[in-house]
Amino acid sequence: MARLIVFNKPFGVLSQFTDTGSAARKREVLSDYIALPGVYPAGRLDRDSEGLLLLTDDGALQARISNPRHKMPKTYLAQIEGVPDDAALAALRDGVTLKDGPTRRARARLVPSPDWLWPRDPPVRFRKSVPDCWLELTITEGRNRQVRRMTAAVGHPTLRLVRLSVGPWALGPLAPGAWREENVEPPTPYRPRASRRKR
């Protein structure tokens, strides 16, 4: 059985076990919360993002979760600046063009303010003159800071970003900094099919 850790990564924590940055500036890392040997992150979550981060000791499972070839859906809750109109939502759903190319189609919908969500430390800075709202967005890619770049591309910068689920695994009621373990069958390693030669 593969070992899978479901972790609620707090804001400001690096998605790695050691900090390779400046020694003068201590930043929180995974080892501050998870003291388990042999597990590694399956994918990443930016330091200024929160929520679900998966870790595993199985290389094939790690590749299946993190490799965009498998198109594993990732759902996020984004607090964005302003209120998007139908055209902005349609652009997110159809795919927006970023500097590294167009994104795949996504699911995007406005949702009520989540009263169950924990307060962020430090709090999000608001501008009184600009409203904000919450967006649920599901993508099947994993580009660098993709959700933030997508919302900015349609004119609504992300103020806060929380990942809720990756594939079949959901954050659930985990508090920030807490984790739980799940046992899963390791997937069959990916083997590309041999191309057929024309005779």
N, C-alpha and C positions, 0 to 999 in steps of 0.2 A: 504494500500500500504506500502511495506517495503521501508525504506530509504536506499539509497546506495550512498556512497561517492567515487568518483574516484579521487585519489590523486597521484600527481607526487612527490614521496619522494626523496628529495635531498640526495646526498652522505653525510654520517656522522650523519644522523638523526636516532634515535632509533624508532622502530616500536611499540611504547608504549607511553602513555600519561604522564607518570612520569618517572624520572630517579631514580632507586633504587640503583645506584652505589655510589661511593665515593662523598660526598658532596663537597669535595675540587676541584673536576673536573666536571664542568658543561657541560653536553652534551645536544644537541638539541633533543627534543622529539616532538611528534605529536601535543601537545597542543601549541607549538610555532607557528603552522600553522593553526590548525583547532580548532575553539572555538564553537563546537557543542555538546550539552549534549546528552548522551544516545547512541552514536555510538562507535563501537569497531572494531579493525582490524579483517578482515576475512583472516587469514593466516598471515605470517610474511615476511619481506624482511630484509636481513642482513643490519647492519649499514653501511657497506662499499659497498652496492649495491644501485642502483638507480632505479627510474621508478615507475611503477604502483603498488599501494597499495590500496586495497579495504577496505572500512569500512562500517558497517551496524548496524542498530538498531534491526535487526530481527535475532533471534537465529537460526531458521531453515535455513535461507539463509546463515548465517555465517558458519554453519556446512556443507552445500552443497558446498560452495566455498573451504573451508579449508580441509575437510576430504578427504584423498587420495582414499577412497572407491569409490568416485564418478568419479575419473579419469578425472577431469577437466583439459584441456590442459593449459599450461602456456608457453608463448613464450618469449625468452630472446635474447638479442643482446649482444654477448660477444666479447670483444677485447682480443685476446689470443696471447701468445708469440710463435713465429715461425709460420710456415705454415703447416697445417696437410696434410698428403698424403691420398690417397684413403682408405688405410687400417685403418687409425685413424678415418676417417669419418664413415667408415663401423662399427667400434667398437662402436662409439657413438650411431649409429642407432640401432645396434643389442642389445645393453646393455652392460655396463662394470661392472666388479665385484669390489665393494667397500668393505670396512671393515664391513659394515652392510648388505652385500649381493649384488646380482646382481640387476642392475637397469632395469626398463621396457624399451621396445623399444622406441626410440625417433626419432624425425625428426631433421636432422642436415644438414646444407648447408653453404658454404662460400658465403658471400655477399660483395658487394663493400663497401668501407669506407663511412659511413653515413654522408654526408655533412650537413644534417639537425640537427644533434645531438648537443645539447648544450655543451659548454666546461665544464669539470669537475673542481671543486675547492675543494682540490688542484689538479693540473694536474697529470696525470699518469706518473710515472717515466719510462723512456725508456733506453734500452741499445743499443747503436749505432751498436754494433756487431751482434745483434739479431733482425731479422725482426719480424713484427707482422701483424696480419690480423683480420678480423671480421667474426664471426660465428653466424648464427641464429639457435637457438636450442629450440625445443619444447618438453617438458616433461609432463608426466601425474602423477607425484608424487610430494612430497614436503618435501623431507628429508633435514636435516640440511646441508646447503652450498652444495647442491647436484650438481649444474652446475659446480661450481669451482672444486669439487672433481672429476667430470667426465672428464673435460678437462685435469686436472692434471694427471689422470690415463692413458691418451693416450699421455702424454708427452708435453702438451701445457697448461701451467698455465694461468689462467684468470687474465688479467690486469685490466679490467673494465667490469662491468656487469650491464645491464639495462633491466628491465622487461618491455616488450611491451604490453602484453595482458594476461588476465586470462579468460578462457572460452569466452563468447561473448563480454566481456568488454575490450576495447583497450585504451591505453594512449592517442592517438590522439595528438592534438597540444598543450596540456597543458605544460606550462613552469614549471621548477622545483620549488616546493613549492606551486604551484597552485592546486586547486581542483574544481570539479564540482559535482553537485548532479543529480542523476538519480532515477526515480521512477520505481520500479519493483514489480511485483506480488510476494508475499512471496511463496516459494515452499511448497508443501505438506510435512509435517514432515516424515522422514524415519521411517518405521515400519518394522522390520524383519518379514518375513513370518513364521508362526508357522510350525514346522516340523511335518510331517505326521507320526503317529505311525503305525508300521507294525502290522497287525492283524494275 
